[in-house]
């Protein structure tokens, strides 16, 4: 079937359709990862977005339940140069097209993904409509203009009820903005007794479990939209140790009185260099974010910058001068990507056990 990608600036890309047959509207972004397409697709942080993979061949090792980072795909579409319909891997359970069709995601292949990526790098993310069914350009334009992308995706992708994952270690309250499974696995693997809360949970609800620490998860969209969570985190960080990743990092910045801003085209991929200032060491990291923390705005509020991006000098990590709180913009849990920075989970647990201080 024919596949069409129609961008808000009038650009049209035509290729072959795959996955669920239909039409979908979203924000067009690109990811530079070579592997990990399943983890990328099932990462809730991509809610509302249409993902273009820059690596030309996608799907060659198939899909399986183990790699899923959530129970469904929240992305609105998937764009590739080519797909492999006959994957080869001992864990393969279904191919990419079968998974997209089962989870209701529209895909297109055989398009110039290099051209798409260069356009996004020049203009920034674009609103677009993806279709793999026979339809007119006028119909696509109508879909593009009638869909509002300013939805609060965090309320949509996060848990709706409190979940408990038992453990014998420190009690950790997780505020769920759209958490990836592998983050929970990293906390669980370190023995944490985990309680996952909906992101609209009140300060009182969270503190009633008497947590040793609070974790602020990743998630999609604009951090400023999480107004209830920001107010809650303002209170939490004054009381107990807190660790934030990605969206959690941005929420922490807003909670201390700092500011965030939308980046031109964001960071999405598994090969981003980050400099750890305190260790005087560079790490390769996995990243997926379209917003960043304004450096001066948090330094003025008592935060110390601990990590910087080696490509564009954006803030990648911070900690407070006095409070036991810290955060990073990148994903130390990898999935997909490197796991160089999993030491940050060890640091968090060590703080909760009283074995070290936040420094």
Secondary structure, DSSP 8 states (H G I E B T S, - for coil): -EEEEEETTS-EEEEEEEES-SEEEEEEEEE--SS-HHHHHT-GGGTTEEEEESSSEE-TT-B-GGG-SSSS---SEEE-SEE-SS---TT--B-HHHHHHHHT-EEEESS-HHHHHHHHHHH-SEEEEEE-SS--HHHHHHHHHH------HHHHHS-SS-EEE--SS-EEEEEEES--HHHHHHHHHTT-EEEEEETT--HHHHHTT--SEEEEEEESS-GGG-HHHHHHHHHHTTTSEEEEETHHHHHHHHHTT--EEEEEEEEEEEEEEEEETTTTEEEEEEEEEEEEE-HHHHHTTTEEEEEEETTT--EEEEEESSSSEEEESSBTT-SSS--TTTHHHHHHHHHHTTSS---
